């Protein structure tokens, strides 16, 4: 049986510690199985949920947004960088230009 892992352009990071196992350091990843996708921890292999393959990315996004959301504009290229699952950000690498950005005061 061939199993494909769906990887969006910018991965949506949802910690398994937020959904089921507070001691696990893994990230929930969609693994497509035909018309369905299992949301599986990449560290321990636990299946968090099974959804239709077409809903896997939006389900992960909803899970990530339930943990908060913030954004910041890159001072180098002007790109808006969004951070689902975070309520503040002190430093980041721009998704567009790859430059590191340190924020003197955390954005919320």
DSSP file (Angstrom, degrees, kcal/mol; ACC not computed):
  #  RESIDUE AA STRUCTURE BP1 BP2  ACC     N-H-->O    O-->H-N    N-H-->O    O-->H-N    TCO  KAPPA ALPHA  PHI   PSI    X-CA   Y-CA   Z-CA
    1    1 A X              0   0    0      0, 0.0     2,-0.5     0, 0.0     0, 0.0   0.000 360.0 360.0 360.0 128.1    0.0    0.0    0.0
    2    2 A X        -     0   0    0      2,-0.0     2,-0.5     0, 0.0     0, 0.0  -0.759 360.0-165.4 -89.6 129.2    1.4    3.4   -1.0
    3    3 A X        -     0   0    0     -2,-0.5     2,-0.4    30,-0.1    30,-0.1  -0.972   2.1-160.9-118.4 125.8    1.0    6.2    1.5
    4    4 A X  E     -A   32   0A   0     28,-1.1    28,-1.9    -2,-0.5     2,-0.5  -0.864   8.9-144.4-106.3 139.7    1.5    9.8    0.5
    5    5 A X  E     -A   31   0A   0     -2,-0.4     2,-0.4    26,-0.2    26,-0.2  -0.900  16.5-135.8-101.1 127.2    2.1   12.6    2.9
    6    6 A X        -     0   0    0     24,-1.4     2,-0.5    -2,-0.5    24,-0.4  -0.696  22.0-174.2 -81.7 126.8    0.6   15.9    1.9
    7    7 A X        -     0   0    0     -2,-0.4     4,-0.1    22,-0.1    -2,-0.0  -0.929  12.0-149.4-125.7 107.3    3.0   18.9    2.4
    8    8 A X        -     0   0    0     -2,-0.5     3,-0.2     2,-0.1     0, 0.0  -0.221  32.9-101.6 -68.0 165.5    1.5   22.4    1.8
    9    9 A X  S    S+     0   0    0      1,-0.3     2,-0.6     2,-0.0    -1,-0.1   0.922 119.2  24.4 -54.6 -49.1    3.8   25.2    0.5
   10   10 A X  S    S-     0   0    0      0, 0.0    -1,-0.3     0, 0.0    -2,-0.1  -0.964 101.7-123.9-115.0 111.5    4.1   26.6    4.0
   11   11 A X        -     0   0    0     -2,-0.6     2,-0.7    -3,-0.2    -4,-0.1  -0.213  11.8-131.4 -61.0 142.2    3.5   23.8    6.5
   12   12 A X        -     0   0    0     16,-0.1     2,-0.7     2,-0.0    -1,-0.1  -0.850  24.7-146.1 -91.8 114.4    0.7   24.3    9.1
   13   13 A X        +     0   0    0     -2,-0.7     2,-0.5    71,-0.2    16,-0.1  -0.746  26.2 167.9 -94.2 114.0    2.3   23.4   12.4
   14   14 A X        -     0   0    0     -2,-0.7    14,-3.3    14,-0.4     2,-0.2  -0.983  28.6-136.3-123.8 117.4    0.0   21.8   14.9
   15   15 A X  B >>  -D   27   0B   0     -2,-0.5     3,-1.4    12,-0.2     4,-0.6  -0.520   6.9-140.9 -76.1 136.4    1.7   20.3   17.9
   16   16 A X  G >4>S+     0   0    0     10,-2.5     5,-1.8     1,-0.3     3,-1.0   0.815 103.9  68.2 -61.2 -28.9    0.5   16.8   19.1
   17   17 A X  G 345S+     0   0    0      9,-0.5     3,-0.4     7,-0.4    -1,-0.3   0.763  98.9  49.9 -62.3 -23.6    1.0   18.3   22.6
   18   18 A X  G <45S+     0   0    0     -3,-1.4    -1,-0.3     1,-0.2    -2,-0.2   0.633 115.9  43.4 -86.0 -15.4   -2.0   20.6   21.8
   19   19 A X  T <<5S-     0   0    0     -3,-1.0    -1,-0.2    -4,-0.6    -2,-0.1  -0.523 133.4 -34.7-134.2  65.9   -4.2   17.7   20.6
   20   20 A X  T   5S+     0   0    0     -3,-0.4     2,-0.4    -2,-0.1    -3,-0.2  -0.159 119.1  55.1 125.5 -42.6   -3.9   14.7   22.8
   21   21 A X    > < -     0   0    0     -5,-1.8     3,-1.8     1,-0.1    -2,-0.2  -0.832  48.4-173.0-133.0  96.9   -0.5   14.1   24.3
   22   22 A X  T 3  S+     0   0    0     -2,-0.4    -5,-0.1     1,-0.3    -1,-0.1   0.675  88.9  54.5 -62.5 -16.0    1.0   16.9   26.3
   23   23 A X  T 3  S+     0   0    0     -7,-0.1     2,-0.3     2,-0.0    -1,-0.3   0.551  87.5  96.8 -92.6  -9.2    4.3   15.0   26.6
   24   24 A X    <   -     0   0    0     -3,-1.8    -7,-0.4     1,-0.1    -3,-0.1  -0.648  54.1-163.1 -89.1 137.2    4.8   14.4   22.8
   25   25 A X        +     0   0    0     -2,-0.3    -1,-0.1    -9,-0.1    -3,-0.0   0.298  53.0 117.9 -96.8   8.1    7.0   16.8   20.8
   26   26 A X        -     0   0    0    -11,-0.1   -10,-2.5     1,-0.1    -9,-0.5  -0.161  59.4-127.4 -77.2 169.2    5.6   15.7   17.4
   27   27 A X  B     -D   15   0B   0    -12,-0.3    15,-2.4   -11,-0.1     2,-0.5  -0.929  24.5-115.9-115.8 138.8    3.7   17.7   14.8
   28   28 A X  E     - B   0  41A   0    -14,-3.3   -14,-0.4    -2,-0.4     2,-0.3  -0.643  39.3-178.0 -78.1 124.8    0.4   16.6   13.3
   29   29 A X  E     - B   0  40A   0     11,-3.3    11,-3.1    -2,-0.5     2,-0.4  -0.950  26.9-118.5-125.3 142.4    0.8   15.8    9.6
   30   30 A X  E     - B   0  39A   0    -24,-0.4   -24,-1.4    -2,-0.3     2,-0.5  -0.663  23.9-168.7 -80.9 134.9   -1.9   14.8    7.0
   31   31 A X  E     -AB   5  38A   0      7,-2.7     7,-2.6    -2,-0.4   -26,-0.2  -0.966  18.6-137.8-122.8 111.4   -1.3   11.3    5.4
   32   32 A X  E     -AB   4  37A   0    -28,-1.9   -28,-1.1    -2,-0.5     5,-0.3  -0.451  22.4-179.9 -76.0 139.7   -3.6   10.8    2.4
   33   33 A X  E >   - B   0  36A   0      3,-3.9     3,-1.8    -2,-0.2     2,-0.4  -0.748  62.6 -72.8-133.9  83.2   -5.3    7.4    1.9
   34   34 A X  T 3  S-     0   0    0     -2,-0.3    -1,-0.1     1,-0.3    19,-0.0  -0.508 119.1  -2.9  66.4-119.9   -7.3    7.7   -1.3
   35   35 A X  T 3  S+     0   0    0     -2,-0.4    18,-2.7    -3,-0.1    19,-0.4   0.515 131.4  62.7 -82.8  -5.3  -10.3    9.9   -0.5
   36   36 A X  E <   -BC  33  52A   0     -3,-1.8    -3,-3.9    16,-0.3     2,-0.4  -0.759  63.4-154.6-118.5 163.1   -9.4   10.2    3.2
   37   37 A X  E     -BC  32  51A   0     14,-3.1    14,-2.6    -5,-0.3     2,-0.4  -0.994   9.6-145.3-137.8 131.6   -6.5   11.6    5.2
   38   38 A X  E     -BC  31  50A   0     -7,-2.6    -7,-2.7    -2,-0.4     2,-0.9  -0.800  14.7-137.9 -90.4 136.2   -5.3   10.6    8.6
   39   39 A X  E     -BC  30  49A   0     10,-3.4     9,-3.6    -2,-0.4    10,-0.9  -0.864  38.1-178.8 -93.9 107.0   -4.0   13.4   10.8
   40   40 A X  E     -BC  29  47A   0    -11,-3.1   -11,-3.3    -2,-0.9     2,-0.4  -0.853  32.5-117.2-118.9 140.4   -1.0   11.6   12.2
   41   41 A X  E  >  -B   28   0A   0      5,-2.6     4,-1.4    -2,-0.3   -13,-0.2  -0.620  18.8-148.7 -72.8 127.8    1.7   12.6   14.7
   42   42 A X  T  4 S+     0   0    0    -15,-2.4    -1,-0.1    -2,-0.4   -14,-0.1   0.592  92.9  45.6 -75.2  -9.4    5.1   12.5   13.0
   43   43 A X  T  4 S+     0   0    0    -16,-0.2    -1,-0.2     3,-0.1   -15,-0.0   0.880 129.3  13.8 -97.3 -53.1    6.9   11.6   16.2
   44   44 A X  T  4 S-     0   0    0      2,-0.1    -2,-0.1     0, 0.0   -20,-0.0   0.563  92.8-123.5-106.2 -10.4    4.8    8.8   17.8
   45   45 A X     <  +     0   0    0     -4,-1.4    -3,-0.1     1,-0.3     2,-0.1   0.499  52.5 156.5  83.8   3.2    2.5    7.8   15.0
   46   46 A X        -     0   0    0     -6,-0.1    -5,-2.6     1,-0.1     2,-0.7  -0.388  42.8-129.3 -64.6 138.4   -0.8    8.4   16.8
   47   47 A X  E     -C   40   0A   0     -7,-0.2    -7,-0.2     1,-0.2     3,-0.1  -0.828  24.4-177.1 -89.9 117.3   -3.8    9.1   14.6
   48   48 A X  E     -     0   0A   0     -9,-3.6     2,-0.3    -2,-0.7    -1,-0.2   0.866  63.6 -24.6 -82.4 -40.4   -5.4   12.3   15.8
   49   49 A X  E     -C   39   0A   0    -10,-0.9   -10,-3.4     2,-0.0     2,-0.4  -0.976  51.6-129.9-163.9 163.2   -8.3   12.3   13.4
   50   50 A X  E     +C   38   0A   0     -2,-0.3     2,-0.3   -12,-0.2   -12,-0.2  -0.999  34.7 163.2-124.6 128.4   -9.5   11.1    9.9
   51   51 A X  E     -C   37   0A   0    -14,-2.6   -14,-3.1    -2,-0.4     2,-0.1  -0.817  47.7 -76.2-133.2 170.9  -11.0   13.6    7.5
   52   52 A X  E >>  -C   36   0A   0     -2,-0.3     3,-1.7   -16,-0.2     4,-0.5  -0.463  45.7-118.4 -67.8 147.6  -11.7   13.7    3.8
   53   53 A X  G >4 S+     0   0    0    -18,-2.7     3,-1.0     1,-0.3     4,-0.4   0.849 114.1  57.4 -57.8 -35.5   -8.5   14.4    1.9
   54   54 A X  G 34 S+     0   0    0    -19,-0.4    -1,-0.3     1,-0.2     4,-0.3   0.691 109.3  45.9 -70.3 -16.9   -9.9   17.6    0.5
   55   55 A X  G <> S+     0   0    0     -3,-1.7     4,-2.4     1,-0.1    -1,-0.2   0.397  84.2  95.8-104.1   1.2  -10.5   18.9    4.0
   56   56 A X  H <X S+     0   0    0     -3,-1.0     4,-2.4    -4,-0.5     5,-0.2   0.935  87.0  43.3 -61.0 -49.7   -7.1   17.9    5.5
   57   57 A X  H  > S+     0   0    0     -4,-0.4     4,-2.3     1,-0.2    -1,-0.2   0.920 116.0  47.3 -65.2 -43.6   -5.4   21.3    5.1
   58   58 A X  H  > S+     0   0    0     -4,-0.3     4,-2.3     2,-0.2    -1,-0.2   0.856 111.1  52.6 -68.1 -32.7   -8.4   23.3    6.2
   59   59 A X  H  X S+     0   0    0     -4,-2.4     4,-2.3     2,-0.2    -2,-0.2   0.929 110.5  47.0 -65.9 -44.7   -8.8   21.1    9.3
   60   60 A X  H  X S+     0   0    0     -4,-2.4     4,-2.7    -5,-0.2    -2,-0.2   0.896 111.2  52.2 -62.3 -39.4   -5.2   21.6   10.2
   61   61 A X  H  X S+     0   0    0     -4,-2.3     4,-2.8     2,-0.2    -2,-0.2   0.920 109.5  48.7 -64.0 -42.9   -5.6   25.3    9.7
   62   62 A X  H  X S+     0   0    0     -4,-2.3     4,-1.6     2,-0.2    -1,-0.2   0.912 111.9  49.8 -61.5 -42.0   -8.6   25.4   12.0
   63   63 A X  H  < S+     0   0    0     -4,-2.3     4,-0.4     1,-0.2    -2,-0.2   0.926 113.3  46.1 -61.5 -44.5   -6.7   23.4   14.6
   64   64 A X  H >< S+     0   0    0     -4,-2.7     3,-1.4     1,-0.2    21,-0.3   0.911 111.3  51.2 -66.0 -42.8   -3.7   25.8   14.4
   65   65 A X  H >< S+     0   0    0     -4,-2.8     3,-1.8     1,-0.3    -1,-0.2   0.771  96.9  67.9 -68.4 -24.7   -5.9   28.9   14.6
   66   66 A X  T 3< S+     0   0    0     -4,-1.6    -1,-0.3     1,-0.3    -2,-0.2   0.726  97.4  55.6 -66.5 -18.2   -7.6   27.7   17.7
   67   67 A X  T <  S-     0   0    0     -3,-1.4    -1,-0.3    -4,-0.4    -2,-0.2   0.347 125.5 -86.4 -93.0   5.5   -4.3   28.1   19.4
   68   68 A X    <   -     0   0    0     -3,-1.8    17,-2.9    19,-0.1    -1,-0.4  -0.511  38.6-127.2 114.7 175.6   -4.1   31.8   18.4
   69   69 A X  E     +E   84   0C   0     15,-0.2     2,-0.3    16,-0.2    15,-0.2  -0.953  22.7 167.2-162.9 138.1   -2.8   33.8   15.5
   70   70 A X  E     -E   83   0C   0     13,-0.8    13,-2.9    -2,-0.3     2,-0.3  -0.963  10.9-162.5-147.9 167.4   -0.4   36.8   14.9
   71   71 A X  E     -E   82   0C   0     -2,-0.3     2,-0.3    11,-0.2    11,-0.2  -0.971   3.7-170.6-148.0 160.5    1.2   38.4   11.9
   72   72 A X  E     -E   81   0C   0      9,-2.4     9,-3.1    -2,-0.3     2,-0.5  -0.987  24.1-122.8-152.6 146.7    4.1   40.7   11.1
   73   73 A X  E     -E   80   0C   0     -2,-0.3     2,-0.3     7,-0.2     7,-0.2  -0.802  32.6-118.0 -93.5 130.1    5.3   42.6    8.0
   74   74 A X     >  -     0   0    0      5,-2.8     4,-1.9    -2,-0.5    26,-0.0  -0.485  13.7-150.6 -67.0 127.0    8.9   41.8    6.9
   75   75 A X  T  4 S+     0   0    0     -2,-0.3    -1,-0.2     1,-0.2    26,-0.0   0.664  93.1  53.9 -72.9 -14.3   11.0   45.0    7.0
   76   76 A X  T  4 S+     0   0    0      3,-0.1    -1,-0.2    23,-0.1    -2,-0.0   0.892 130.2   4.6 -85.6 -44.0   13.2   43.7    4.2
   77   77 A X  T  4 S-     0   0    0      2,-0.1    -2,-0.2    22,-0.1    -1,-0.0   0.500  91.3-118.0-123.9  -8.5   10.7   42.9    1.5
   78   78 A X     <  +     0   0    0     -4,-1.9     2,-0.2     1,-0.3    -3,-0.1   0.509  58.9 151.2  83.8   3.7    7.3   44.0    2.8
   79   79 A X        -     0   0    0     -6,-0.1    -5,-2.8     1,-0.1     2,-0.6  -0.478  47.9-125.2 -71.8 136.3    5.8   40.5    2.8
   80   80 A X  E     -E   73   0C   0     -7,-0.2     2,-0.5    -2,-0.2    -7,-0.2  -0.743  26.7-160.8 -80.5 121.3    3.0   39.9    5.4
   81   81 A X  E     -E   72   0C   0     -9,-3.1    -9,-2.4    -2,-0.6     2,-0.3  -0.908   3.2-158.8-105.6 128.3    4.1   36.8    7.4
   82   82 A X  E     -E   71   0C   0     -2,-0.5     2,-0.3   -11,-0.2   -11,-0.2  -0.828   7.8-163.5-110.1 148.5    1.3   35.0    9.3
   83   83 A X  E >   -E   70   0C   0    -13,-2.9     3,-1.5    -2,-0.3   -13,-0.8  -0.712   7.2-166.8-133.6  80.5    1.8   32.7   12.3
   84   84 A X  E 3  S+E   69   0C   0     -2,-0.3   -15,-0.2     1,-0.2   -71,-0.2  -0.431  77.8  31.6 -66.1 142.5   -1.2   30.5   13.1
   85   85 A X  T 3  S+     0   0    0    -17,-2.9     2,-0.4   -21,-0.3    -1,-0.2   0.410 103.2  93.7  91.7  -1.9   -0.9   28.8   16.4
   86   86 A X    <   -     0   0    0     -3,-1.5    -1,-0.3   -18,-0.3    -3,-0.1  -0.960  52.0-166.9-124.3 141.8    1.1   31.7   18.0
   87   87 A X  S    S+     0   0    0     -2,-0.4     2,-0.3     1,-0.3    -1,-0.1   0.564  81.2  14.1-100.2 -12.4   -0.3   34.6   19.9
   88   88 A X        -     0   0    0    -18,-0.1     2,-0.4    -5,-0.1    -1,-0.3  -0.980  63.0-154.2-155.2 160.2    3.0   36.6   19.8
   89   89 A X  E     +F  107   0D   0     18,-1.1    18,-1.6    -2,-0.3     3,-0.1  -0.996  13.1 177.9-141.4 130.5    6.3   36.4   17.8
   90   90 A X  E    S+     0   0D   0      1,-0.4    13,-3.2    -2,-0.4     2,-0.3   0.703  77.1   0.1-102.8 -27.9    9.7   37.8   18.9
   91   91 A X  E     +F  102   0D   0     11,-0.3    -1,-0.4     2,-0.0     2,-0.3  -0.978  66.5 166.6-157.9 152.2   11.7   36.6   15.8
   92   92 A X  E     -F  101   0D   0      9,-2.3     9,-3.0    -2,-0.3     2,-0.5  -0.979  36.0-112.6-159.3 166.5   11.0   34.8   12.5
   93   93 A X  E     -F  100   0D   0     -2,-0.3     7,-0.2     7,-0.2     6,-0.1  -0.953  44.9-112.5-106.0 125.6   12.4   34.0    9.1
   94   94 A X     >  -     0   0    0      5,-2.6     4,-1.1    -2,-0.5   -14,-0.0  -0.314  14.2-142.6 -61.7 133.7   10.5   35.7    6.3
   95   95 A X  T  4 S+     0   0    0      2,-0.1    -1,-0.1     1,-0.1   -14,-0.0   0.790  97.2  38.9 -65.4 -29.0    8.5   33.2    4.1
   96   96 A X  T  4 S+     0   0    0      3,-0.1    -1,-0.1     1,-0.1    -2,-0.0   0.943 129.9  18.9 -89.9 -55.6    9.3   35.3    1.0
   97   97 A X  T  4 S-     0   0    0      2,-0.1    -2,-0.1   -18,-0.0     3,-0.1   0.628  89.1-130.3 -98.4 -13.9   12.9   36.6    1.2
   98   98 A X     <  +     0   0    0     -4,-1.1     2,-0.2     1,-0.3    -3,-0.1   0.520  56.2 143.9  79.7   4.2   14.3   34.2    3.8
   99   99 A X        -     0   0    0     -6,-0.1    -5,-2.6     1,-0.1     2,-0.3  -0.510  52.7-116.9 -77.4 145.1   15.8   37.1    5.9
  100  100 A X  E     -F   93   0D   0     -7,-0.2     2,-0.4    -2,-0.2    -7,-0.2  -0.616  29.3-163.2 -79.2 140.5   15.8   36.8    9.7
  101  101 A X  E     -F   92   0D   0     -9,-3.0    -9,-2.3    -2,-0.3     2,-0.5  -0.993   8.5-163.8-129.3 126.7   13.7   39.4   11.5
  102  102 A X  E     -F   91   0D   0     -2,-0.4     2,-0.6   -11,-0.2   -11,-0.3  -0.947  13.8-148.7-107.5 127.7   14.0   40.2   15.2
  103  103 A X  E     -     0   0D   0    -13,-3.2     3,-0.1    -2,-0.5    -2,-0.0  -0.861   4.1-151.0-100.1 118.4   11.1   42.1   16.6
  104  104 A X  E    S+     0   0D   0     -2,-0.6     2,-0.4     1,-0.2    -1,-0.2   0.872  90.6  28.1 -57.7 -38.9   12.1   44.5   19.4
  105  105 A X  E    S-     0   0D   0     -3,-0.1    -1,-0.2   -16,-0.0   -16,-0.1  -0.994 101.5-107.2-121.5 127.1    8.6   44.2   21.0
  106  106 A X  E     -     0   0D   0     -2,-0.4     2,-0.2     1,-0.1   -16,-0.2  -0.242  33.3-131.7 -54.9 134.1    6.7   41.0   20.4
  107  107 A X  E      F   89   0D   0    -18,-1.6   -18,-1.1     1,-0.1    -1,-0.1  -0.590 360.0 360.0 -85.6 152.1    3.8   41.4   17.9
  108  108 A X              0   0    0     -2,-0.2   -39,-0.2   -20,-0.2    -1,-0.1   0.319 360.0 360.0-131.8 360.0    0.3   40.1   18.8
